[in-house]
């Protein structure tokens, strides 16, 4: 994740939206484009790096979190802005439920590499073992949403998290309970 905003980037997009800009201020905010938005030679992350990266799908995406006091402290909460296009509609102006679940799966998973880099979690591949999504209200498209994720607990190879999606007013639109499991060895 980049620590410095890049001109013409997703950062500038979200910084130009007043309710988003308030979240991006502060001396300890670390932000950048998630690694899942960059194409990889082995086609990893192709769903968000290519398929869902367009002017009609996920137009922009920016992750950010507050730097913990110590470099070895776990990052327990991450926030991610998404601007959703109408190409994600399941109903008119409403995001398809499968995409809502995908967003929640992706955002809760963003905490893994951050904490691996900090030495808190082992450098092993983690896979979603369980994702229970509760849809509370329609998630609109052609707008910006905020998705947040929080680590609930880590037990051995199991990583439990929860995630939620909010609108600009802070109304929670969907929630998820997630369990990730680390493989015993690298792929």
C-alpha positions in Angstrom: 0.0 0.0 0.0 1.4 3.4 -0.9 1.8 5.9 2.0 1.7 9.0 -0.3 -1.3 9.9 -2.4 -0.6 9.9 -6.2 -2.1 12.7 -8.4 -4.9 11.4 -10.6 -5.3 8.5 -8.3 -8.2 6.9 -6.4 -7.0 9.0 -3.4 -7.8 12.2 -5.4 -11.2 10.8 -6.3 -12.2 10.1 -2.7 -10.6 13.3 -1.4 -12.9 15.3 -3.7 -15.9 13.8 -2.0 -16.5 15.8 1.2 -17.8 13.0 3.5 -14.9 10.8 2.4 -12.2 13.5 2.7 -13.0 13.7 6.5 -11.8 10.1 6.9 -8.5 10.7 5.0 -7.1 13.4 7.4 -4.8 12.7 10.2 -1.1 12.2 10.9 -1.4 8.5 11.5 -3.6 7.5 8.5 -2.0 5.1 6.1 -3.7 4.7 2.8 -3.3 3.4 -0.7 -4.7 1.3 -3.4 -5.2 -2.3 -2.3 -2.9 -4.9 -3.8 -5.9 -6.7 -5.2 -6.4 -3.9 -7.7 -3.1 -4.5 -9.4 -2.9 -7.3 -12.1 -0.4 -10.0 -11.3 1.5 -12.3 -13.7 -0.1 -15.4 -12.2 -3.6 -13.9 -12.6 -4.1 -13.7 -8.8 -6.7 -11.0 -7.9 -8.0 -10.8 -11.5 -11.5 -10.3 -10.3 -10.8 -7.0 -8.7 -7.7 -6.0 -10.7 -9.4 -6.5 -14.1 -13.0 -7.8 -14.2 -14.4 -5.4 -11.6 -12.1 -2.5 -12.4 -13.9 -0.2 -14.9 -16.0 2.9 -15.2 -19.2 0.7 -14.9 -18.1 -1.6 -12.1 -15.8 -0.6 -9.2 -14.7 2.8 -10.4 -12.3 3.5 -7.5 -11.2 1.8 -4.4 -9.0 3.1 -1.5 -8.0 1.4 1.7 -6.9 3.2 4.8 -6.2 2.5 8.5 -4.7 4.2 11.5 -1.1 3.3 12.2 -0.9 1.5 15.6 1.5 3.0 18.2 4.0 0.2 17.8 5.3 -1.2 14.5 4.6 -4.8 15.8 1.0 -4.0 17.0 -1.8 -5.7 15.1 -4.0 -3.6 12.8 -7.5 -4.5 13.9 -9.6 -2.2 11.8 -9.4 -1.2 8.1 -11.7 1.0 6.1 -12.1 1.0 2.3 -14.0 3.3 0.0 -15.6 2.0 -3.1 -17.3 4.0 -5.9 -19.7 1.5 -7.5 -20.9 1.8 -11.1 -24.2 0.7 -12.5 -22.6 -2.3 -14.1 -22.9 -4.0 -10.7 -26.7 -3.7 -10.6 -28.8 -6.7 -9.6 -31.9 -4.4 -9.6 -32.1 -0.9 -10.9 -29.6 1.2 -8.9 -29.0 -1.6 -6.4 -25.8 -3.6 -6.2 -26.1 -7.4 -6.8 -25.9 -9.4 -3.6 -23.0 -11.5 -4.9 -21.0 -8.3 -5.4 -21.9 -7.1 -1.9 -20.6 -10.4 -0.5 -17.5 -10.1 -2.6 -16.8 -6.6 -1.3 -17.2 -7.9 2.3 -14.9 -10.9 1.7 -12.3 -8.7 0.1 -12.3 -6.0 2.8 -12.1 -8.4 5.7 -9.2 -10.2 3.8 -7.3 -6.9 3.5 -6.2 -7.1 7.1 -4.3 -10.3 6.5 -1.4 -9.0 4.3 -1.1 -5.8 6.4 -0.7 -7.9 9.6 1.7 -10.3 7.8 3.9 -7.4 6.8 3.9 -6.3 10.5 5.0 -9.8 11.6 1.7 -10.5 13.4 0.4 -13.3 11.2 2.4 -16.0 9.4 3.3 -15.6 5.7 0.9 -18.3 4.6 -1.9 -18.2 2.2 -5.3 -17.7 3.9 -8.6 -18.8 2.3 -12.2 -17.9 3.2 -13.7 -20.9 5.0 -17.0 -19.2 6.0 -18.7 -16.0 4.9 -22.2 -15.3 6.3 -23.6 -12.1 4.8 -26.7 -10.3 6.2 -28.3 -7.9 3.9 -30.0 -5.1 5.9 -30.8 -2.5 3.2 -30.1 -2.3 -0.6 -26.5 -1.2 -1.4 -26.9 1.5 -4.0 -24.8 1.8 -7.1 -23.6 5.0 -8.9 -22.4 6.2 -5.5 -19.6 5.8 -3.0 -19.8 3.4 0.0 -17.5 2.7 3.0 -16.7 -0.9 3.9 -15.0 -1.6 7.2 -13.5 -4.7 8.6 -12.4 -5.7 12.1 -10.5 -8.6 13.5 -12.5 -10.4 16.1 -9.9 -13.0 17.1 -7.0 -15.1 15.9 -6.8 -18.8 17.0 -3.8 -20.6 15.5 -4.5 -20.8 11.8 -8.0 -19.4 12.1 -8.7 -15.7 11.6 -12.2 -14.5 12.5 -13.4 -11.1 11.3 -16.5 -9.1 10.7 -17.2 -6.5 8.0 -19.9 -4.1 7.2 -20.9 -1.6 4.4 -22.1 1.9 5.2 -23.6 4.7 3.2 -22.5 8.3 3.4 -24.8 8.8 6.4 -23.2 5.9 8.3 -26.3 3.6 7.9 -25.2 0.0 7.8 -26.4 -1.7 4.7 -24.9 -5.2 5.0 -22.8 -7.1 7.5 -20.6 -10.3 7.3 -19.1 -12.7 9.7 -16.0 -14.3 8.2 -13.6 -17.1 9.0 -10.3 -17.4 7.2 -8.0 -20.4 7.6 -4.3 -20.5 6.8 -2.9 -23.4 4.8 -0.3 -25.4 6.7 2.2 -24.5 4.0 2.6 -22.2 1.0 0.9 -23.2 -2.3 
